[in-house]
Amino acid sequence: MEPVASVSLASTGGSHPPGWQLQLRVDYVVNRVMRTHRGQPDEVVRGVIEQSLRSLGVVPNDRQVAQYAAVIADMPPWPKR
């Protein structure tokens, strides 16, 4: 029988920087809200972002959420089909 190579499930050093999953969740929520709430009032957009982030286990950063909400609120709404 030929020798079997050892397998290690623990990676050394990691291939992703710390917090990468958190940023993926934030990006996912912001993109989803951008598709559904563009052009709506800032407070509405901010509330939806905060609620969506909390549902994914992310504690929202108020300043970052406010920036995202302001940009999404300033976007024109999608045209009606």
N, C-alpha and C positions, 0 to 999 in steps of 0.2 A: 504494500500500500504506500501511496505517496503521502508525504506530510501535508497537513492542512494548515493554511495560513491563519494566523491568529486574527480574531475580529474584535475590535474595540468600538463600543457604542458611544463612548465619551470622546468628544472632539477636544483637542487641545487648542486653546487660543480662540476658538469660535470663528465662524466664517461671517458672522453678522455683528455689527456694533450693538452695544447695549441699547435697549429701547426700540429696536427695529419693529417689533410686533406692535408696540403702542402706536408708532407712526403709521403703520399700515392700517390700523383701525381708524385713526383720525382721517387719513386720506380717503378711506372707504366711505365714511360718514359724510365728509364734506362733498365728495363727488355725487353721492346719492341725493343729498339735500340740494345741491346745485341743479340737479336735473328736475327736482320736484317743486322747489320753492323760489326760483329766481324771480326777481322783480317784486317780491312780497315785502312787507314792512320789516325793518331791521329786527324788531323785537320778536316777531314771529319766527324769523329765520334763526335767530339766536336761541330761542327756546327749543326749536326742533333739533338743532345741533347738540345742545346740552343734553337733552333727553336721549337722543340716539347714542351719544358717547357713553352716558351712564348705563344704558342698557347693554353695552358691550364691555362694561367693567372699567371704563376709562374715566378718571376724574378730570373734568374739563378745566383747562386753563382759561380764566375769564378774559384775559387780554387777547389770547390767540383766537378764542371763539368770537369775540367782538370784531376782530379784523376779518375773519372769514365771513361773518354775517354781513358786515358792511359791503364787502365786495359782491357777495351773492345778491344782496338787496339792490345794488346798483345795476345789476345785469338786466337787460331787457327780457321779458318773459318769452317763452317759446311761442312761436306762431301757432294759432289754432288750425287744426286740419279739418 
